[in-house]
Amino acid sequence: MAEEKRALWVVFQPQQMPSTQELRAQFSTSYPAFAEMAAVEYKCWWVDQEQGQWGAFYLFRSAAELQAYLASDRWTKVIPEKYGCTPFWRVLEAGLVLSKQVITQAGGSWQTG
């Protein structure tokens, strides 16, 4: 039996909240890094200007791969330095994932229409 997928809910609450447009521009350049993350099958960024938060929802192939990511230098050092704050996060059991289309680059996502 294959190991069950796990989800990671990430919330950043920076002291200076970027605009939604600034965040979308930043997100649109991150696809190459996401594509190299073999353990991550899905990622969705989100923004809540009212709460001063932004973040992402990830779907990992397995709990072991998610735990390896959380222990990585990328997660513990690079991400907090890049975004200027340490995110809050929760590991969740993954439910059913539905999608009407497959998006493999920023140009085909909601960011650009």
C-alpha positions in Angstrom: 0.0 0.0 0.0 1.4 3.4 -0.9 2.0 5.9 1.8 -0.7 8.6 2.1 -0.1 12.1 0.9 0.2 14.9 3.4 -0.7 18.6 3.1 1.2 21.6 4.5 -0.7 24.8 5.3 1.7 27.7 5.5 1.0 31.3 6.8 3.3 34.2 6.6 2.4 37.4 8.6 5.1 39.9 7.8 5.5 43.3 9.5 5.1 45.0 6.1 2.5 43.3 4.0 3.3 43.4 0.3 0.4 44.3 -2.1 -1.4 41.4 -3.8 0.1 42.5 -7.1 3.6 42.4 -5.6 3.0 39.0 -4.2 1.6 37.7 -7.5 4.7 39.0 -9.3 6.9 37.2 -6.8 4.8 34.0 -7.0 5.0 34.0 -10.8 8.8 33.7 -10.7 8.9 30.8 -8.4 7.6 28.0 -10.7 11.2 26.7 -11.6 11.9 26.1 -7.9 8.6 24.4 -7.4 9.2 22.2 -10.4 12.4 21.0 -8.9 10.6 19.9 -5.7 9.8 16.3 -6.7 8.1 15.6 -3.4 5.5 18.4 -3.9 2.6 17.5 -6.3 0.5 20.6 -5.8 1.0 24.2 -4.5 -1.5 27.0 -4.3 -0.6 30.4 -3.1 -3.1 32.6 -1.3 -3.3 36.2 0.0 -5.5 37.7 2.8 -4.8 41.5 2.8 -7.5 42.0 5.5 -5.5 39.8 7.9 -2.1 40.9 6.7 -1.2 37.3 5.7 -0.2 35.3 2.7 0.9 31.8 2.3 0.7 28.5 0.4 -1.0 25.1 0.5 1.2 22.2 -0.5 0.4 18.6 -1.3 3.3 16.2 -0.7 3.6 12.7 -2.0 4.2 11.3 1.5 4.5 12.3 5.2 8.2 11.3 5.1 8.9 13.7 2.2 7.0 16.5 3.9 9.1 15.9 7.1 12.3 15.9 5.1 11.3 19.3 3.6 10.5 20.7 7.1 14.0 19.7 8.2 15.7 21.1 5.1 17.9 24.2 5.0 15.5 25.6 2.4 12.6 25.5 4.9 14.6 26.4 8.1 16.9 29.1 6.7 16.3 30.1 3.0 12.5 30.7 3.3 12.6 32.8 6.5 15.5 34.9 5.1 13.9 35.3 1.7 10.5 36.5 3.1 11.7 38.3 6.2 9.7 36.2 8.7 9.2 32.7 9.9 5.9 31.2 8.8 3.3 29.4 10.9 2.5 26.0 9.5 0.4 22.9 10.1 0.6 19.4 8.6 -2.8 18.1 7.6 -4.2 14.9 6.2 -4.9 15.3 2.5 -8.4 15.0 1.2 -9.6 14.6 -2.3 -7.9 17.0 -4.8 -9.9 18.1 -7.8 -8.7 20.3 -10.7 -10.4 21.2 -14.0 -7.1 21.9 -15.7 -3.4 21.2 -15.2 -1.2 24.3 -14.8 2.5 23.9 -15.2 3.7 27.5 -15.5 2.7 30.9 -14.1 1.6 32.1 -17.6 -1.3 29.6 -17.5 -2.5 30.4 -13.9 -4.9 32.8 -12.4 -2.1 35.3 -12.0 -2.1 36.3 -15.6 -5.7 35.4 -16.6 
